[in-house]
């Protein structure tokens, strides 16, 4: 019998009206802002700091992934179903998908199989318009900058060569990375070099995810660093009086979105920064919303634990005062085969020797999680070609390290396939949970913060700073931004900055090419290697396999 696709499973599910889902977490109808029958926005007054302190935050992360991803979102949703099945009131809090991956190589981000959030098509496409609002707020600032360059009466004297702000679009479009604007005569502005980032890499997205409330959002938008005047004075978005107009565009986007899982449990989806070039976690507001409404919150951070989890813990939790109680480390046998040296065409071929060799990658991630004073649980995200010997090996090796490894069958069975994982998580929360501690504090010197992440989390011998990065460090110091968090931009394919170094590389150094400033988000972005903030499409984009019929029914979306 042919397996149903993710979208077929989602379309076959009878959804509950969103007001019925809201009742499960004691939200009244009056507090819902409806976007149709199955989506709603939640007002910020539902956030309750006292409840947040009493409830339990679970982070789902992963080993260093293969290009297709290892199913963190699927495990997050499945674990939520499993926790609810064993009687723990649980909400899953996730990021919103970006259209870039949806139409590119990776597909959507609404889970998979029988562990999905619905309405799947809406979530993967325009959803409630939050990405659109981020894009518009970002590009409003771009328009204001270029308008000021041209102004005869209000010109701030901004040196166009120093402008650090880029336009954004939520699409993989490599042709927009480097562009020239303002051509065609004086009426069209001042000619200068510019470029586009993808919307999830926008500082406006980062700010939306870091803001604690609307007042904080507006303050952070005003703090965006733009560039320098000809006499070297720093210019910020507030100098253009941009923050109120940008905040107006984000007045609805700041509110978290409520949807449901296939098993009709509550799901909050909000914000969507990538984890290799941004902070990789949903909004502080959404996480706090979940913790105000549920005893357990399961959330997910992008790519491997060296990226998403490190940023979730060091940036988000440290900034917002959150105390995660357990980290679920997602493994797949195919990823272990990859890290054990299997070529791509053999990812799905059982090979115990390669799994044994690849386990060093998992071991390093386990060590790293414990450096934050949190205990991990290993979730083996089950695939049909996993052998019993390979699964048994992982369970035994993890047990030797004092970690419980559990088979997670959420993709095939939903909550019925994740109850054992749910029990393992509850065991850590109730018996082993301690006070989380970051691996660096914001007041440490910038170079020391970068070196701490590289040595402790990546396992590097040290960090080399290119000439441009050294100049950037001086700029950071001059602007007084030394106490900012660090948001590393690094390949997701390796602990190192070289994507060819798989497994657990040793004896390497990483190179910081340059350091970008996200003053509104209050972090610095060291760029390691040739990281691009505007991806391109693959030779065969996922969009080619999609279709929509005359009744508006979509197929081929994953």
N, C-alpha and C positions, 0 to 999 in steps of 0.2 A: 504494500500500500504506500502510495506517495505521501511524504510528509507535507503537512500544511506549512506555508510560508508564514513568517511573522505577521505580515499584514493580513493574511487570510484568517489567522487565529484572532487577531485584534478585531477584524470586521465581523467575525462570528459571535463575538461576545456581546451579550445584552448589558448595556451600561445602566447604572443607577442614575437618577437625577442627582445633580451635584448637591442639592439641599439635603438629600438622604445621607450622602457621604459625610457632609459637614456635621450632621447630627451626631455621628460617631465620636467626634472630638468636641462636642458641646458648642458648636458654632450655630447661632440662630440665623434664621433666614434674613433678618434685617441687616446682618453683618456681611452678607454676600453681595458682591457686585457681579452680576451674571454676564458671562460671555456665551450666550446660548444655554443649552440644557446641561452641558457636561463640563463646563469650565467656569471658574469664578475667581475674582481677585479678593484678597483678604485685607481688611483695614489694619493699620499698624497698631491701633490701640489694643489689639488682642495680645500683644507681647507683654509678658509678665515676668520680670526679672527674678522674683521669688520662686516661681514655679520652675524656671530654667535651672536654678541651682539644685533642685530636688530630683530632676529627671536625668535620663541617661543618654549620652551621645555616643554613637558607634560609627567609626569611620571605616569605609571599605576602600582598600587600595589594592595594588597588585605587584607582582614581580615585574622585572623589566620585560615589556611586552613584545610580541611579534607584530608585524604591520596591521593585521586584522583586529588587534585588540584581544583582551583575554576575558571580557565579559563582566567587568566590574558593575555596570549598571544592571545587568541581568541578575547578578548575585545580590546586589543591594535590594532590588525589588523582591526577589525570591526570599531573601532573609526576612524582609518585612512581612511577607505572607506567612512565613514559618513562625515568627515571633507572635503574630496575632493568633495563629492556630494553637500555640501553647499558652494562650491567655495573657500575653503581654500587649497592652495597648500601644501600638507602634505606627508611626508615620514615616514614610520615606521622603527625604528631601534631596532633590537632584538639580543638576544644571539643565538649562534649556539647550537643545541641539542647535548647531550652526548649519546654515544651508551649504556652506563650503563642503564639509564632509558628506552631507546628505547626497549631494549631486556628484561628489568626487569619488574617493576610494573607500572610505570607512563606513559609509551609510549613516543611518540615523542613530539616535541615542535615547530610545524609549524602552530599552531592554530587548528581550528576545524570547521566542517560544511561549511558554506559559508563565513567564515572569516579565510582564510588560505593564507600562502605564498607558492609559487610553483617555481620550481619543488619539490613537497613535499618529494618524496622518496630520492632525492639527498640531500636535506637539512637535513633530518633525519639520513642519513647514512654517507658517507665519505665527502660529500659536495665538497669543494675545497682543502681539505687536511690540513686545519689549525690545527685541533686537532692532526693530525699525526705529523706535524712539531713541535708542542709544546711537544709532547711525546718524539720525537727524540732529541730535544734540551735538555730536562730534563735528559734523559738517557745517552746522551753524557757526561754531567757533572758527572753523577754517574760512568761511565766507567773511566773518567779521575781521579776521586777520588781514586777508587780502584787500578788504575794503579800507582798512586803516592805512595800509601801505600806500593806497591811492589818494587818501584824503588830503586836502589842502588845509583844512581848518582844524582837524582833530588828530593829525598825524603824531604818533608817539615816538617817531624816529626809529622804528624797529628796523634792524638790519636784516633784510630778507635772506641773507646767506646763513644766518644763525637760527632760523626758525626750525624748531624741533617737532612741531605739530604736523601730523599727516591726516589726510582724509581717510575714510573707511568705507568699505562695502562688504556685505556678508556673502561673499562668493569667492571661490578660488579663481583668481584672474591675474595670472602672472604678468600680463601686459601692462598692468597698472602699477607695478612695483616702483618704477622710476619714470616720471613723466615731466614734461615742461608745460607750465600753464602761463596764461596771460599774453599769449601771442595774438596777433591780428590787429594791433594798433592800440592807441592810448585809451580808447573807450573800454578795452577788455582787461584793464589792470596792468600790473607791473610784471613783466616776464620773470619767472624764476623756476628753479627745479623743485619738484614736489614728488609725491608718491602716495599710494594707498596702502594701508594695512587692512587685514581682514577684521571685521567688527569684533570678534572675540578677543582680539589683541589690543583693542582700543583702551586708552586710559579711562574713558567714560565708563566702559564696562567694568574696569577694575574698581573705579570709584563707586559705582552702583553696588558692587559686591562688598565693599569695605564700609559703606556708610551705615551708621547706627540708627539714623532717623532722617527726616527731611531737612532739618536744620543743618545737620552734619553733611548731608549730600550737597547742599548749596555752598557751604563753606569750602568743601573739597573741590567743587567745580571751579570756584574762584581761585583756588591755589594752583591750578594747572599752570605749569611753566611753559612759556611759548618760545622765548629766545631773548636776545639782547638788543639794546639800542646801539647806535654807532658809537656812543661814548660808554659802552659796556655796562649799562644799567639793565638789570633783569626785568623782564616783562611777564606778567601773569594774566590769566584770563580775567581776573577782577579789574585789571587796568583797562580792559576793553568793555567793562560793565556787562560781561557775558553771562555771569553765573545765574541771574534770575531767569533770563530767557531760556538758558539750557535746562534749568530746573523745571520750568513750565513744561517743556517737552517730555520730562521724565516723571511728571506728577502721578501718572498711573503706572508707569514701569517700575516704580519703587515698591509697589504692592505685590506681595507674592501670589502665585497662581495655584489654586487648588484643583486637582483632578483626581483620578482614582486608578488603582491597580486592577488587573483582571479579576481579582477576588474581592473587588469593591472596598478595599482599604484605602485610607486617605494618602494622597501623594501631593507634596508641595514642590513645584518646579519653578526656579527663579534664578536668573543670571546665567552667563555661560562663557566664562573665559577659558581658553585653552590652557593646558598645564605645561607644555614645553616652552611657550613664549609668554605666558601670563600666569596668574596664580591658581587656575585650575579647580576652583571650588565654587559652589553656589554662594548666594549672598549671606552675609551675617544676619540680615533681617529674616531671611527664610529659615535659617537654622534656628534662630531664637524663636521664631513663630512656631516651628515644629515642637521645640522643647517646652513652649508655653502650653501646648495643647495635648501632648502625648507623654506617657511615661518613658517610652523609648523613641529615639530618632535614629534612623539609619541614613547616613549620607555617604557620598562618594567623591573621591578626588582623582583627577585625570592621570592617565599614563601610569608609570611605575611609582613605587613609594619614594624613590629618590627625587621625584619631581612633585606630583600632586600632594602626597602625604606630607612631605617636608614643608611645602608651602602652606598647606592647611594648618599644620601644627605651629610652625614658627611665625607665620604672618597672621593668619586668620584667628587662631585660638589665642595667641599671645595678645593680639590687638583687642579682641572682643571679650577676653576673660573667660573663654570656654574651657571645659575640663573633660575631654573625651575619655571614656572609661575602657574602651577596647578597640583594637584595630584588627579588622579582618583582612588578611593578606590573600588575595585571589591568585591561585596557580592554575595553569592548565598543563596537562602532560605535553601537549604540542610545543608550548613555550619552553619547557624543560628540555625537550629533544633539540629545539633550536639552540638553546644555550649550551647544549652538550655537543654541538657541531653538526647537527642534521641540516642538509640543504633543504630549501623550501619544498621541493617535491617529495621530501620524506617526513614532513611535519606530522603527517597522519599515519605513519608506519610505526607500530610498536617497536621500541628499542630500549631495553632496560639499561644498557650500558650508557647510552646518551643521556637518559634521564638522570642516572647517577652522576654523570659529569656535570650536567646542567644544574644540579641541586645547589651548587656553590652560590649561584645567584640568589636563590631563596634564602639561604643561610645568612648572606650579607643583609638582606632586607629585614630578616628577623632580628639580627643584631641591631640594626638601625632603629627599628621601632622601639626596642627596649631602651635605647639611649634617651628616649623621650619619657621614660618611666611609665610606659604602657605595655601591657601584655598583649601579644598577638594571638589570633586563632587563624589557622591556615584553612582556607576553603579550596578544595580541589573542584574546580568547575568542570563538571563531567561532560565528556564527549564520547560518541559511540565507538571510536577506535582506541579508547584507553584500554590497556590490558590490566588484568587483576594484579599482575606482578609489579607493574609500574605504580599503581595506586598504593599497594601494600608497602612498597619501598618508601614512598613519601610519608605515609603514616608512621612507619617505624623510625625513620630518620628524624622526623619532627618530635616524636615522643622522646627520643634520646636528648633532644634540645629542650625538653620540658614544655613543648607546645602541642596542643591538640590539633590534629589535621583531620578534617571531616569532608566526606564526599558531598558536594552540593549539586542536587539534581533539579534545581529550580527551572531550568530551561524546559525539561521534559515533563515535570510533574507539578510545577508551581509550589505552593506552600507545603504540599505533601512530600516534596523532595528536599525540603530544607529544615525540617523540624530538628534534626540532629545538630545541624549547624546552629540553629537558634538556641538550643540547650547549651551548646558549648560557649556561645557568646554570653548567655545569662550567667553561666558558671564563672566566667572571668569578671563580669560586672559585679556579681554578688560576693565573690570570694577573693579576687585579686586586684580589683581596681584601686589605683593609687592616684596621687595628685600629679597630673601631667606637668612636665617641665620642658621648656624649649631648649634647643642646643646652643642658642646664642641669645643675648639680650640686646634690645635696640640701642642701648647706650655704648655698646662695644665699638671700637674703631671699624670703619667700613672694610678695610682690607682684612682685618681679623675675622669679621663676620663671614666674608666670602671664603676665606681660607678654612674656617671652621666647617662650613658646609662641604667644601671640597674634600677635606681630610676625613671628617667624621662620617659623612653620608656617602660620598662617592668612593672613598678609599684612595684618593690621590696622594701622591707624595708631596705635592705643593701646587702653587698657582703662579703662573707667569702672567704679567700684565703688559700688553702691547703698549706702544707709545701713545696711541689714542686713548687707551684706558687710563693711563697715568695722567694725561691731561684732563680727562673726565673726572678723575678723583680730585684734582685740584679745584675744578669747577664746583663739584659737590661741596667741598670744604668751604669755598668762598660764598656759596649760597646758604650755608648753614644747615645742610641736609644730612649731616653725619649720623643722626639718630634714626634714620629711616630703616625699615625692614629691607631684606634682600630677596629679590624675585629672579632667580636664575633662569636665563634662556639657554636651554641645552637640548641636545638630541635626546629623544625618549628611548632610543634603541640600545643605549649603553650606559653604564655607570659613569663612563668617561665622556669626554667631548668628541670622541672618535667612534662613530656608529659601527665600525668594524670590530671593536673590542667587546665581544659578547661575554656571557658568563659572569665571572667575578675577576675582572682585570686587576693586576697589581703592577707596581713599578712604573706608573704613569704620572704625568703632570697635566693639569688643564690650563688652557690659555684664555684669559679674558681679553677679547678683541676691543670692546668698547663698553661704556656704561651709560645707559639711558636713564633719564630722571622722570619718574612719575610722581610729581610733588603732591598732586591731589590725592592719589592713592596712598601716598607716604611710603613708597618703596623705590628702591633703585633696581635697575634691570641690567646686571652684568650679562653680556652676550658672549657665549662660549662657542667658538667655531663659526661655521657659516650658517647661522640660524636666520631664517627668513620669516618675516611677520606677515607675508602674503603668500600662501601656498599656491601651487599650480594644480591643474587637473591632470589625472593620469591619461595614458594613451586611450584607454577605453573608460570614459567616465560612467559612474553609476546611472547618470541621467539617461543614457542610451537604452537601459533596460526597463524604463518606466513607461507606463501608459495610463490614460484616463479615458473611460468610455463615455458614451453619449449621456449617461445618467450621472456623470461626475464621480463614478467609482474608480479609485486609483488602484493600480497594481504595480508590482516591481519595486515598491518603496521598502527599504529594510532598515 
